[in-house]
Amino acid sequence: MRRSGPVALLLVLWSAAMVYAATLTVFTAAYSGAIVRVDWEVNSETDVTGFELARKGATESSYTVVNTTAATGMRHYQYLDANVYRTTGGTTPAPPSAGNGPYTYRLTVRGPGADQSYLTVLAGTPSAVQRSWGTIKSMFR
């Protein structure tokens, strides 16, 4: 008589834990004046090599990587996206009336196993003053 049920279950659970090196507990994006503040937090960083943050507007067909961050063991990370109103390449400011929102941010957790990706949608829309100020600031960068 073979009793491999509990052993097989433990092996499957251990394998799943090894594939997913981090569990995301927070991933938010919100306007903070004329910039977007993106926060994320993981419960552990076992075997995490880094994070890749990408952004996509509603009218865009693909994501643009806006930041890569190495895992530091701090568990809480933040990125301030000051380029929401700039075109690809960052040389010419996008007009406030571009209507590219809402924006979706994708966070990819990199590790030796399978990468994990998470999405969050930027809540709300900036006021006309925030959009204008963001455009003016980007012209002088």
Rosetta blueprint (number, residue, H / E / L):
1 M L
2 R L
3 R L
4 S L
5 G H
6 P H
7 V H
8 A H
9 L H
10 L H
11 L H
12 V H
13 L H
14 W H
15 S H
16 A H
17 A H
18 M H
19 V H
20 Y L
21 A L
22 A L
23 T L
24 L E
25 T E
26 V E
27 F E
28 T E
29 A E
30 A E
31 Y E
32 S E
33 G L
34 A L
35 I E
36 V E
37 R E
38 V E
39 D E
40 W E
41 E E
42 V E
43 N L
44 S L
45 E L
46 T L
47 D L
48 V L
49 T L
50 G E
51 F E
52 E E
53 L E
54 A E
55 R E
56 K E
57 G L
58 A L
59 T L
60 E L
61 S L
62 S L
63 Y L
64 T E
65 V E
66 V E
67 N E
68 T E
69 T E
70 A E
71 A L
72 T L
73 G L
74 M L
75 R L
76 H E
77 Y E
78 Q E
79 Y E
80 L E
81 D E
82 A L
83 N L
84 V L
85 Y L
86 R E
87 T L
88 T L
89 G L
90 G L
91 T L
92 T L
93 P E
94 A L
95 P L
96 P H
97 S H
98 A H
99 G L
100 N L
101 G L
102 P L
103 Y L
104 T E
105 Y E
106 R E
107 L E
108 T E
109 V E
110 R E
111 G L
112 P L
113 G L
114 A L
115 D L
116 Q E
117 S E
118 Y E
119 L E
120 T E
121 V E
122 L L
123 A L
124 G L
125 T L
126 P L
127 S L
128 A H
129 V H
130 Q H
131 R H
132 S H
133 W H
134 G H
135 T H
136 I H
137 K H
138 S H
139 M H
140 F L
141 R L
